[in-house]
């Protein structure tokens, strides 16, 4: 089976699972919407621009994280409730995994676009610096969306926000996204470059 077909199969399998009796459909819709929008964009541009298999794989992982968060809400993911109780944490920290991914995976997308579209020179310090800057901007914009949803819906957005009473939730979310973007650059830049070398840039 071709990799992109396997990606699509897994995407829709987990999406369908997440839609079966979620915590509540309002939160589910808010959480899975970015993945659905992203999938539409990727499918519509597939013939003209194809990312490396590495990038597609991590995009799928990010989507699965969103689907799990949408199904349970980020404050109630069972595995992280267990972690909370076992290690005596004050909150369910699955949302921090999500925000780490919100930096890690966009960094892969942004870096690949910068290189392949020749927006930023692939050598030197501007590529990693601007990649992190864009990812932090994306994270900040997502916090704006959370704020607007909360203003629009009132108490209905509590599960979507997932602050769990933490006063610095917004700031820590952006920090985790920044750490995720930096981690991607440190861990996978060389692997991404290897895959990019196999393409006709």
N, C-alpha and C positions, 0 to 999 in steps of 0.2 A: 504494500500500500504506500502511495506517495505521501511524503511527510505532511504536506498541506491538507490532504484529505484526512489524515489521522488527527491533525490539529482541529479540524472542523468537527469531526466525530466526537472528540473529547469535549470540545467547547459546548456543543449542544447537549451531550449526555449530562454534563454537570449542571448546565443551565436548567434542563428539565427537572433534574433532582432538586435543585434549589427552589424551584417554583411549586413543588409539592408540599403543601401545608407549612409555609414559612411562618416565622414568628408573627409577622403581619405584612400584608401585601403592599402597604404604603411604603414601609421601610425597604422591603425587597425591591420595589420598583426604583427607588432612589439609588440603591446600592448597585444594582446590576445595569442601570442605564449607561454608565460610561463604557462598560464592556460591550454592550450592544451597539452603541454609537461607533466605538472603535472598530468592531467587526464589520459594520457596514462600510466604513471608510476603507479598511484593508481589502475587502472584497471588490469594491468599486475601483480601486487603484491597482489591483493585482496584475492586470495585463500590462500596465505601463511602468510599474515600479514594484519590484519584489525585494523584500528584505531578506537577509540571510536566515538560514534555518535556525541559527542560534537566537536571533532576535525574535523570530516567530514563536519559538519554544518558550521564551521567557514572557512574551506577551500572553500566551496561553496560561502560564502559571499565575500571572497577575489577574487574569480574568477569573480563574478558579478561586483565588483569594477573595475576590469581590463577590462571587456567587455564594461562597461559604458565609461571608459576613452578611450577605443579604438574607440568607436562609435563617440564620440564628439571631441576627444583629451582632454587631461587633462586641457588645458587652456581655454576650451570653454564649459564645462559642464553647462547647463542652470541654475540649482539650485544655483550653486556657483557663477555664474555671477550675479544672483539676490542678493546673500549674499554680493558680492563685492560692488554692487551699493548701497544696503541698508545701509551697515555699513561703507561705504566709504573706502574700502580696496584698496590697490594699485595693487592687482593681484587676479586672480581666484585661490583659494587655494585648489581645489579638489585634486591636486597632493600630498598635505600634508596628506590628508586623506589616499591616496594610500600608502604613505610611512609609515605612522603610522601602517597601516594594514600589511605592509611588515615586520614589527617587531612583531606585535601582533600574527598573524597567524603562521608564522614560529616558534615562541616561543612555541606554543602549540604542533607543530609537533616535534620539537627538544626535548622538555621536555618529551613527551611521549616515544619517541625512547630511550632517555637516561635511563628512568626508566625501560621500558619493556625489553630492551636489556642488562640491568644491566651494562651500560657503566659508569655511574656515580652513587654513592650512593644516594638514594632518601632522606636521612637525612643529614642535615648539609648545609653549605653554598656553596659547590662546584656546586651543581645542578643549582641553580638560576644564579650564576656567569657565568658558562660555557654556559648556555642557552642564556644569553644576549650576550656573546662574539660571539657565532656562528651566532646569528641573525645580529649582527653588521657586521660580516664578509660577510654574504650574501648581506647585503645592500651595502657594499663597492664594492663587485664584480659586483652588478647590475650597480653601477656608472661607473665601468670600461667598461661594455658593452655599456652604453650610450655614453661614450667617444669614443669607437671604432666605433660605428655606425655613430657618428658625423664625425669622421675622414674619414670614408669610403664613406659616402653619401653626405657630405657637407651640403648645405642649406636644403636638403630634410629631414634632421633629426630634424629640428627646432620644429615641432609639437610633435615629440617623446620626445625630451628633456624637453619641457615645462618650460624653465627657466623664460620666460617672463621678461627678462632683469634683473633678480635678481642675483647679483654677487656671493652671498653665497648660491646658490641653492643646490649645491652638498653637502655642509657641513650640511645645514639644513635638507636635505633629510635623511642623516644618523642619525642626531639627532632625528628626528621624529620616525625613525625605532627603535632606542634605547628606546625612551619613550614608544613606542608601546609594545616592548618586556617586559619592566619593568611593564607596566600596566597589561599585561596578567598575569604575575606572581603574582601580588598583588590581582587581581580580580578573577581569575579563577583557581588558583592552587588547591584549596580545592575541587572545583567542578570536576576538572579533576581527582583528586585522588579518589573521590567517584566513578566515572565511571570506573576507572582502577581497583578498588576493585572488581567489578563484573566480571572481566575477569580472566582467568587462567594465571597468570603471571609466 
